[in-house]
Structure formats: C-alpha cells, structure tokens
C-alpha cells in the first residue's frame, strides 16, 4: 500500500495509515450523536468503559473490543478480527439466486452487453439499496424495481415474458416493472453473513475480556440492515446495541480524528504470532526431517520458527519487539531473514500448516570482529499501524533503517 501511494505521488512523510475497525472505534468514542435509530442518546464514553465495535462493511466484517482509559485513550482488549462475509457477499448471493431462477444466459448477457450496461448497474444499485433498507409488503415480499430494457432482454432471450416465467416460481412474481421476492428467500440470502456475525459474538462472549462490555456499536454500510441489527440485539442481550447516524461514514470520520490525534490509541494487540525462519543446533525431540549437518559437521535443525511476537500480545504505541540475528560463518556480512506469521501462539516450524510468509529483509554485519559471536539486534516497532524495522550491530554499531519487503516479488 505504501508503494502504491508513493507511485501515486503521495510523499512518505505525508502518509499515515489508519486501521478500519480502529478508526470506527475512535469515531464512536469521540463523537456525540444526538439521536440514533432507536432514539437513544450516545455520549462520549467515561473511563473504564468497555465497548465493542462491529464494522460491517461491504467486503469484510471486522470486530474490535476497546476500553477507555483515564486519559481517554483507547486500550485494545482483543485484536481486531473478521472475515470476508460483508455486505458484498450478500449482493453476490442475490445475483447467484437470480442466475438460478432467471437463467445464467440472461444474467450474463445483461451484465456483459454494453447495450444493457445501464440496466445492469441500475439492478445492482437496487439490490444494494434494498439490502440496506429491507421493507416487506403485507404479503411478506420484497419489491425490486427493474427497467424496461431488463424486461425486453429477458423476453428476447427466453421467448416468454418475465411475468409468465415467474408464474411457475412460488417465491417470486413479476408485475409491471417490479420483481417481488418472498421473505423466506431473502432471509436465506442473508443467513451466512448473519450466522458469521452471531458466531463471532458468541465466541467473544465466552472470553474473560468480554466481562462488563456495556455497548455494541454497529458501523459500516451493512449495519443499516435491520435484519442484521436485530440478530445482533438478540445475541447481545443485556448490552446496548446502537447504530449511530452516519454509520457508513464512521471509518472515514474516525480516520480523520486519528490523524490529528494518533496518541488516542494507547495499545494494540498482535493479530498473529510472528517469527523468523532460523537454523539452530539440533535438540533431542526435533523433527528428524529437519536435521542436516553444517560445514563443520555439526547437527543442525532447519526451518525453526524463532518467535519474537506472540499472538494477542499487547503493545503500547511505539513498543518494539527485538530479534537477535547471528552470522552463519565468520566472514558473513549479510544475512537474509524471512519472517512468518501464524495463527497459533507457539508454532514449532515455519513449515507448519498455520504458518505463512509475511516478509523479508537483509541484516548487514559489516564489522567482522568477533566472528561467529557477532550479533545484530533487529527491532520491529509493533504498536503502530506499520511495522518499522531497525538494526544495530552490537555492542556499539550505528542504528540503521532496514527495508522490510512485504511484497516479496
């Protein structure tokens, strides 16, 4: 992302990253919302308040739990986490449903034929609009507006009108420029996303840090859906569930606040365990497949996950984690280091199923005095929104910036 911003002409010193769920939590804490959808007052939180923010965006569902400290900064009680079942996944299921009942040949033509491009965009917009504001008629149906060209293309491809086609479908009907879909179908299309939200919430409720959480705040465009907010209220009984006005702008406004006051975030927690792939002396109990002998004939173990950050460890702003790097040979001047991340707290090897590559960097050891006993202390700034790396050859070498390559081209 940094590389993309610099290519676009944004200077590095003018660039600051804000994490989406974190920005939303800043907005919730700082902004007074006069009234909410439920006519509840939302005022700035007092110190000691624990609250949960569900950022229900288009692409992802992100959850973060914060506590307000005495100086009104925010401490993270659990690292942000989520999945890809945001509002856009509902749109995808809507379109898949229409391909099944109206025919993929018709839907593909509507989407790809430039003559009907406007009708396709109108159809997508209508799905998005109705998804956020579900209103069912007296017969329990959701009404979707469709265009004249939509109807014309369907009849051209299928040889019958859309109304005739829908007459044989129990859960859908057509009248003039409207499609009517039964509530049971709509609930099925929403179900995977709602179930994932409920499962996340139930997992959180079982954790010790969730004790005394008072409020659950829903932000993001998907939070405006009544079906979603009703499911959250049912799951979070005893807590105040609030959807503030401008919920879809919470991340944007929170990011602006954060840029002016980055110290508002007192601490963050590591989403993964992070370690380097190192070699070390062979130990009894090591995996025999990892054994090899070095040039001196000594038994060594490869692919060791040398952990220096544990999953969910709390870091204050600008806190650093230190990785000690040793040379492989007496004349080694540059050591390539590969970082890995893991969802487990204590992985053994970088080849474990839970481990995936994170990035790489080179550690320079220009001073050869000390031979194999030389060491470089590599520090990673973890409490920020970016990982910044520095290295120092001990005991008194210069502190140098190290370029961390996360793209690994």
C-alpha positions as CSV (number, residue, x, y, z in Angstrom):
1,X,0.0,0.0,0.0
2,X,2.9,2.3,0.8
3,X,4.5,1.6,-2.6
4,X,1.2,2.3,-4.4
5,X,0.7,5.6,-2.5
6,X,4.2,6.7,-3.4
7,X,3.7,5.8,-7.1
8,X,0.6,7.9,-7.0
9,X,2.7,10.9,-5.9
10,X,1.9,10.9,-2.1
11,X,5.1,11.7,-0.2
12,X,6.1,9.2,2.5
13,X,6.1,11.8,5.3
14,X,2.5,12.8,4.3
15,X,1.2,9.3,4.6
16,X,-0.4,7.8,7.7
17,X,-2.4,4.6,7.9
18,X,-5.5,4.1,10.0
19,X,-7.0,0.6,10.6
20,X,-10.6,0.5,9.7
21,X,-12.2,-1.0,12.8
22,X,-9.9,1.1,15.0
23,X,-10.9,4.3,13.2
24,X,-14.5,3.4,13.7
25,X,-13.8,2.9,17.5
26,X,-12.2,6.3,17.7
27,X,-15.3,7.9,16.0
28,X,-17.6,6.1,18.4
29,X,-15.7,7.3,21.4
30,X,-15.3,10.9,20.5
31,X,-18.4,12.0,18.6
32,X,-21.7,12.9,20.3
33,X,-24.6,11.6,18.3
34,X,-27.7,13.4,19.3
35,X,-30.1,10.6,18.5
36,X,-29.8,7.1,17.0
37,X,-32.2,5.0,15.0
38,X,-33.6,3.8,18.3
39,X,-33.8,7.3,19.8
40,X,-31.1,6.5,22.3
41,X,-28.5,9.1,23.4
42,X,-24.9,8.2,22.5
43,X,-22.5,10.3,24.5
44,X,-18.6,10.1,24.8
45,X,-17.7,7.2,27.0
46,X,-16.3,7.6,30.5
47,X,-13.0,6.0,31.6
48,X,-13.3,2.3,32.3
49,X,-16.0,1.8,29.7
50,X,-15.6,-1.4,27.6
51,X,-17.3,-1.5,24.2
52,X,-17.4,-3.5,21.1
53,X,-17.4,-2.1,17.5
54,X,-18.7,-4.2,14.6
55,X,-17.5,-2.6,11.4
56,X,-19.9,-4.2,8.9
57,X,-18.5,-3.0,5.6
58,X,-19.0,-4.2,2.1
59,X,-16.1,-6.5,1.8
60,X,-15.5,-7.6,5.4
61,X,-16.9,-7.9,8.8
62,X,-14.4,-6.6,11.4
63,X,-14.8,-6.7,15.2
64,X,-12.7,-4.8,17.8
65,X,-13.1,-4.5,21.6
66,X,-11.8,-1.4,23.3
67,X,-11.5,0.0,26.8
68,X,-11.4,3.7,27.6
69,X,-8.6,4.7,29.9
70,X,-8.5,7.6,32.3
71,X,-6.8,9.9,29.8
72,X,-9.5,9.0,27.3
73,X,-7.1,7.0,25.1
74,X,-8.1,3.5,24.0
75,X,-6.7,0.2,25.1
76,X,-7.3,-2.8,22.8
77,X,-8.7,-5.8,24.7
78,X,-8.6,-8.2,21.8
79,X,-7.0,-7.9,18.4
80,X,-9.3,-7.0,15.5
81,X,-10.6,-9.9,13.6
82,X,-13.2,-10.7,11.0
83,X,-13.9,-12.4,7.7
84,X,-15.0,-11.7,4.1
85,X,-18.7,-12.1,4.6
86,X,-19.6,-8.4,4.5
87,X,-22.4,-6.8,2.6
88,X,-21.0,-7.5,-0.8
89,X,-21.2,-11.2,-0.1
90,X,-25.0,-10.8,0.2
91,X,-25.1,-9.0,-3.2
92,X,-23.2,-11.9,-4.7
93,X,-25.7,-14.4,-3.3
94,X,-28.5,-12.2,-4.7
95,X,-27.0,-12.3,-8.1
96,X,-26.4,-16.1,-7.9
97,X,-30.0,-16.6,-6.9
98,X,-31.2,-14.6,-9.9
99,X,-28.9,-16.6,-12.2
100,X,-30.6,-19.7,-10.9
101,X,-34.2,-18.6,-11.3
102,X,-33.9,-16.3,-14.4
103,X,-31.1,-18.2,-16.1
104,X,-27.4,-17.6,-16.3
105,X,-27.6,-16.9,-20.0
106,X,-29.9,-13.9,-19.4
107,X,-27.9,-12.6,-16.4
108,X,-24.6,-12.9,-18.3
109,X,-26.0,-11.0,-21.3
110,X,-27.4,-8.3,-19.1
111,X,-24.0,-7.9,-17.4
112,X,-21.7,-8.1,-20.4
113,X,-23.7,-6.5,-23.3
114,X,-22.9,-2.8,-23.3
115,X,-26.3,-2.0,-24.7
116,X,-27.8,-3.1,-21.4
117,X,-25.0,-1.8,-19.2
118,X,-27.1,0.9,-17.6
119,X,-29.9,-1.6,-16.8
120,X,-27.3,-3.9,-15.1
121,X,-25.9,-1.0,-13.0
122,X,-29.4,0.0,-12.0
123,X,-30.2,-3.6,-11.0
124,X,-27.0,-3.8,-8.8
125,X,-27.8,-0.4,-7.2
126,X,-31.4,-1.5,-6.5
127,X,-30.1,-4.7,-4.8
128,X,-27.7,-2.6,-2.6
129,X,-30.4,-0.1,-1.7
130,X,-33.0,-2.7,-0.7
131,X,-30.4,-4.7,1.1
132,X,-29.7,-1.8,3.4
133,X,-33.3,-0.9,3.9
134,X,-35.4,-4.1,3.9
135,X,-39.1,-3.3,3.7
136,X,-41.6,-6.2,3.1
137,X,-45.2,-5.7,1.9
138,X,-48.3,-7.1,3.6
139,X,-47.7,-10.4,1.8
140,X,-44.1,-10.7,3.1
141,X,-42.4,-9.8,-0.2
142,X,-39.5,-7.5,-1.0
143,X,-40.1,-5.3,-4.1
144,X,-37.3,-4.6,-6.6
145,X,-37.5,-2.1,-9.3
146,X,-36.4,-3.3,-12.8
147,X,-36.0,-1.4,-16.0
148,X,-37.9,-1.7,-19.3
149,X,-34.7,-2.9,-21.1
150,X,-34.3,-5.6,-18.4
151,X,-37.8,-7.0,-19.3
152,X,-37.2,-6.7,-23.0
153,X,-33.9,-8.6,-22.9
154,X,-35.4,-11.4,-20.8
155,X,-38.3,-11.9,-23.3
156,X,-35.8,-11.7,-26.2
157,X,-33.6,-14.5,-24.8
158,X,-36.3,-16.7,-23.2
159,X,-39.1,-16.2,-25.7
160,X,-41.7,-15.5,-22.9
161,X,-42.3,-12.5,-20.7
162,X,-40.8,-12.3,-17.2
163,X,-44.3,-12.3,-15.8
164,X,-45.1,-15.6,-17.5
165,X,-41.8,-17.1,-16.3
166,X,-42.4,-16.1,-12.7
167,X,-45.8,-17.6,-12.7
168,X,-44.2,-21.0,-12.2
169,X,-42.0,-19.9,-9.4
170,X,-43.5,-20.0,-5.9
171,X,-41.2,-17.5,-4.3
172,X,-41.0,-14.8,-7.0
173,X,-43.6,-12.9,-9.0
174,X,-43.5,-10.0,-11.5
175,X,-45.9,-7.1,-12.0
176,X,-45.1,-4.3,-14.5
177,X,-41.6,-3.1,-13.6
178,X,-41.3,-4.8,-10.3
179,X,-40.0,-8.1,-9.1
180,X,-41.4,-9.5,-5.8
181,X,-39.3,-11.9,-3.8
182,X,-40.7,-13.8,-0.7
183,X,-39.2,-13.1,2.7
184,X,-38.0,-16.7,3.2
185,X,-35.7,-16.4,0.2
186,X,-34.3,-13.0,1.4
187,X,-33.6,-14.5,4.8
188,X,-31.7,-17.4,3.2
189,X,-29.5,-15.0,1.2
190,X,-28.6,-13.1,4.4
191,X,-28.1,-16.1,6.6
192,X,-24.4,-16.9,6.0
193,X,-23.4,-13.4,6.9
194,X,-25.7,-13.2,9.9
195,X,-24.5,-16.5,11.2
196,X,-20.9,-15.5,10.9
197,X,-21.6,-12.3,12.9
198,X,-23.5,-14.2,15.6
199,X,-20.7,-16.9,15.8
200,X,-18.1,-14.1,16.3
201,X,-20.2,-12.5,19.0
202,X,-20.8,-15.8,20.8
203,X,-17.0,-16.5,20.7
204,X,-16.3,-13.1,22.2
205,X,-18.9,-13.5,24.9
206,X,-17.1,-16.6,26.1
207,X,-13.8,-14.7,26.7
208,X,-12.7,-13.2,30.0
209,X,-12.1,-9.8,28.5
210,X,-15.8,-9.6,27.4
211,X,-16.9,-9.2,31.0
212,X,-18.6,-5.8,31.6
213,X,-18.8,-4.8,27.9
214,X,-21.6,-2.3,28.0
215,X,-22.2,-1.3,24.4
216,X,-22.1,-2.8,21.0
217,X,-21.9,-0.2,18.2
218,X,-22.7,-1.1,14.6
219,X,-21.0,0.9,11.9
220,X,-20.4,0.5,8.1
221,X,-23.0,0.4,5.3
222,X,-24.1,-3.2,6.1
223,X,-25.0,-2.1,9.7
224,X,-28.0,-0.2,8.3
225,X,-29.8,-3.5,7.5
226,X,-32.5,-4.1,10.1
227,X,-32.2,-7.9,9.8
228,X,-28.5,-7.7,10.8
229,X,-29.1,-5.3,13.8
230,X,-32.0,-7.5,15.0
231,X,-29.7,-10.5,15.0
232,X,-27.0,-8.6,17.0
233,X,-29.6,-7.4,19.5
234,X,-30.9,-10.9,20.0
235,X,-27.3,-12.2,20.6
236,X,-26.1,-9.4,22.8
237,X,-28.9,-9.3,25.4
238,X,-28.2,-7.0,28.3
239,X,-26.0,-4.8,26.2
240,X,-27.0,-1.6,24.5
241,X,-26.8,-2.1,20.7
242,X,-26.7,1.2,18.8
243,X,-26.5,2.1,15.1
244,X,-25.3,5.8,15.1
245,X,-26.3,8.2,12.4
246,X,-23.7,8.3,9.6
247,X,-22.8,4.7,10.5
248,X,-21.5,4.2,6.9
249,X,-19.1,7.1,7.4
250,X,-17.7,6.1,10.8
251,X,-14.4,4.8,9.4
252,X,-13.8,7.9,7.3
253,X,-14.5,10.3,10.2
254,X,-12.6,8.2,12.7
255,X,-9.6,8.2,10.4
256,X,-9.6,12.0,10.3
257,X,-9.7,12.2,14.1
258,X,-6.9,9.6,14.4
259,X,-4.7,11.6,12.0
260,X,-5.0,14.7,14.3
261,X,-4.6,12.6,17.5
262,X,-2.8,9.3,16.8
263,X,-2.0,9.0,20.5
264,X,-5.7,8.2,21.1
265,X,-4.7,4.6,20.5
266,X,-2.8,3.6,23.7
267,X,-2.3,0.0,22.7
268,X,-2.8,-2.6,20.0
269,X,-2.6,-6.4,20.1
270,X,-0.8,-8.7,17.7
271,X,-3.1,-10.5,15.3
272,X,-0.6,-13.3,14.7
273,X,2.5,-14.8,16.2
274,X,5.5,-13.6,14.2
275,X,8.8,-15.3,13.9
276,X,11.9,-15.7,11.7
277,X,13.0,-18.8,9.9
278,X,16.3,-19.7,11.5
279,X,18.8,-22.5,11.8
280,X,19.9,-23.7,15.2
281,X,21.8,-26.6,16.9
282,X,19.9,-29.9,16.9
283,X,17.9,-30.7,20.0
284,X,16.5,-34.0,21.1
285,X,12.9,-34.2,20.0
286,X,13.3,-32.2,16.9
287,X,11.7,-33.4,13.7
288,X,14.2,-35.8,12.0
289,X,13.2,-34.4,8.6
290,X,14.6,-31.0,9.7
291,X,18.1,-32.4,10.5
292,X,21.2,-31.6,8.5
293,X,24.9,-31.1,9.0
294,X,26.7,-27.8,8.5
295,X,30.2,-27.3,7.0
296,X,31.8,-28.2,10.4
297,X,29.9,-31.5,10.6
298,X,27.6,-30.3,13.4
299,X,24.0,-31.5,13.5
300,X,21.6,-28.6,12.9
301,X,17.8,-28.1,12.7
302,X,16.3,-26.0,9.8
303,X,13.0,-24.2,9.4
304,X,12.8,-23.3,13.1
305,X,10.1,-20.7,13.9
306,X,12.1,-18.3,16.0
307,X,9.2,-16.4,17.7
308,X,9.6,-12.9,18.9
309,X,5.9,-11.8,18.9
310,X,3.1,-13.9,20.4
311,X,-0.5,-13.7,19.1
312,X,-2.7,-11.3,21.0
313,X,0.3,-9.8,22.9
314,X,-0.4,-6.2,23.8
315,X,1.9,-3.4,22.5
316,X,1.8,0.2,23.5
317,X,2.3,2.8,20.8
318,X,5.9,2.6,19.6
319,X,6.7,-0.5,21.6
320,X,9.3,-2.6,20.0
321,X,10.0,-6.4,19.6
322,X,13.6,-7.5,19.3
323,X,15.0,-10.2,17.2
324,X,18.7,-11.2,17.7
325,X,20.5,-12.3,14.5
326,X,23.8,-14.3,14.4
327,X,26.1,-14.9,11.4
328,X,26.4,-18.4,9.8
329,X,30.1,-18.1,9.1
330,X,33.0,-16.0,10.3
331,X,33.0,-13.8,7.2
332,X,29.2,-13.4,6.8
333,X,28.3,-9.8,6.1
334,X,24.7,-10.0,5.0
335,X,22.1,-12.4,6.4
336,X,18.7,-12.7,4.6
337,X,15.8,-13.0,7.1
338,X,12.4,-14.4,6.2
339,X,9.5,-13.6,8.6
340,X,6.5,-15.8,9.0
341,X,3.1,-15.4,10.7
342,X,1.0,-18.0,12.5
343,X,-2.5,-18.1,14.0
344,X,-1.1,-20.4,16.7
345,X,0.7,-19.0,19.8
346,X,3.6,-21.4,19.7
347,X,4.4,-22.9,16.3
348,X,7.5,-25.1,16.0
349,X,8.5,-24.8,12.4
350,X,7.9,-22.3,9.6
351,X,6.6,-25.2,7.5
352,X,3.7,-25.9,10.0
353,X,0.2,-25.6,8.3
354,X,-0.6,-22.5,10.4
355,X,2.5,-20.6,9.1
356,X,2.5,-18.3,6.0
357,X,5.3,-16.0,4.8
358,X,5.0,-12.4,6.0
359,X,8.0,-10.6,4.6
360,X,11.8,-10.5,4.2
361,X,14.7,-8.2,4.9
362,X,18.5,-8.3,4.9
363,X,20.6,-7.8,8.0
364,X,24.0,-6.2,7.4
365,X,27.1,-7.2,9.6
366,X,29.9,-5.1,8.2
367,X,32.2,-5.5,11.2
368,X,33.8,-8.9,11.1
369,X,35.4,-8.7,14.5
370,X,34.0,-11.4,16.8
371,X,33.4,-14.0,14.1
372,X,30.5,-16.3,14.9
373,X,29.9,-14.4,18.2
374,X,28.7,-11.3,16.4
375,X,25.1,-10.3,16.8
376,X,22.7,-7.7,15.4
377,X,19.7,-6.6,17.4
378,X,16.8,-6.1,14.9
379,X,13.9,-4.1,16.4
380,X,10.4,-4.0,14.9
381,X,8.1,-1.2,16.0
382,X,4.8,-3.1,16.7
383,X,2.5,-0.6,18.4
384,X,2.0,1.4,15.2
385,X,-0.2,0.8,12.2
386,X,3.0,0.0,10.3
387,X,5.9,-2.3,11.1
388,X,9.2,-0.4,11.1
389,X,12.5,-2.2,11.2
390,X,15.9,-1.1,12.5
391,X,19.1,-2.9,13.1
392,X,22.2,-2.4,15.2
393,X,25.3,-4.5,15.3
394,X,26.2,-4.9,19.0
395,X,27.6,-3.5,21.1
396,X,28.0,-0.1,19.6
397,X,27.3,-0.1,15.9
398,X,25.2,2.5,14.2
399,X,21.4,2.1,14.2
400,X,20.2,1.7,10.6
401,X,16.8,1.5,9.0
402,X,16.1,-1.9,7.4
403,X,13.8,-2.2,4.4
404,X,11.0,-4.7,5.1
405,X,9.8,-6.2,1.9
406,X,6.2,-7.4,2.3
407,X,5.5,-7.8,-1.4
408,X,8.3,-10.4,-1.9
409,X,8.3,-10.1,-5.7
